Amino acid sequence: NLGLTQLGRIEAGQHGVLLNTDFIDNSAGVDTSDHEVNIKILLNAQVQAKKLTLPARNKLLAEMTAEVESLVLTDNYRQNQAISLMERMSVSRIGSKQHFIRTLESQGLLDRQIEYLPSDAEL
């Protein structure tokens, strides 16, 4: 996500480049970190309770790498699959998206210019 600014992403998208938002492009890294933190919390509690030694904890962490990788990649694949399906249906739902944008604007929660969103006429 550091390769493009938000405006750059929008411009690329307007010229046919298929890409995700930066938070989706980073989701596998975040998911990996979440797994790692949660596993370490669980295992560290076992080390503190003297039910697991630190070397055994470290060995177990290393042994879990492939399984965590598989879980993360499966989640990431499914996220992208869901996004792709929604994208295919988006043209038929442009009116509801336009209404949502107008609603957010009327509530002062969105500024199209700041977000580089198209006008109603462009939509």
TAPETA-V423116 format. One record per run of one state. SS is the DSSP state (a for helix, b for strand, c for the rest). FROM is the first residue (numbers start at 1). LEN is the number of residues. Records with the same first field share a line. If there is no record, write none. Layout:
SS->FROM-LEN ; FROM-LEN
This chain:
c->1-5 ; 15-7 ; 26-1 ; 49-5 ; 64-1 ; 107-5 ; 116-8
a->6-9 ; 22-4 ; 27-22 ; 54-10 ; 65-42 ; 112-4
